[in-house]
Each structure stands twice: as C-alpha cells, then as structure tokens.
C-alpha cells in the first residue's frame, strides 16, 4: 500500500514534483507581483506628483492676483480715437 504508482512515478516522487512545482510557482508569482506592483507604485507616484505641481501652480496664480481682477485693457481697440473721429465727423472715412 505504500507504493502507489501515478503514471510512471511513485507516490513519493509525485508528491516531491508537486511540492517543487508549487514552490517555483509561488516564487515566480511573488517576484512577478513585486515587479508589477513596483511599476504601478512608480506610476501612481508620478501622477500624484503632477497633480500636486498643478495644484501648487494654481495656488501661486491665485496668490499673485488675490482680488481676481480682470484685465483693464480688455476690449480696448488698437486706436481708441478712431471711434471718436467717426462720431465727430460722420463724413470722414
């Protein structure tokens, strides 16, 4: 009863093969998981760093303009006297 045969292998040899395959599989899975996990951690760190830099830039932009004023030259034409000349002399073109 001690010597069961599975295919051409004895029971003890089969158990040893299963144990070795399990250990190699677990070791390989662990190393692969570490490599992929490290790559994901680096990508997450870069994304977080970019987000922090963007937020800091927005904060600095708000700090330089605390009253959120608009551009005082917005809507000013290149020659503001051109409209006045048309109003004063409607025949001039």
C-alpha positions, 0 to 999 in steps of 0.5 A: 500500500505504500507504493502507489504508482501515478503514471510512471512515478511513485507516490513519493516522487509525485508528491516531491514534483508537486511540492517543487512545482508549487514552490517555483510557482509561488516564487515566480508569482511573488517576484512577478507581483513585486515587479508589477506592483513596483511599476504601478507604485512608480506610476501612481507616484508620478501622477500624484506628483503632477497633480500636486505641481498643478495644484501648487501652480494654481495656488501661486496664480491665485496668490499673485492676483488675490482680488481676481481682477480682470484685465483693464485693457480688455476690449480696448481697440488698437486706436481708441480715437478712431471711434471718436473721429467717426462720431465727430465727423460722420463724413470722414472715412 
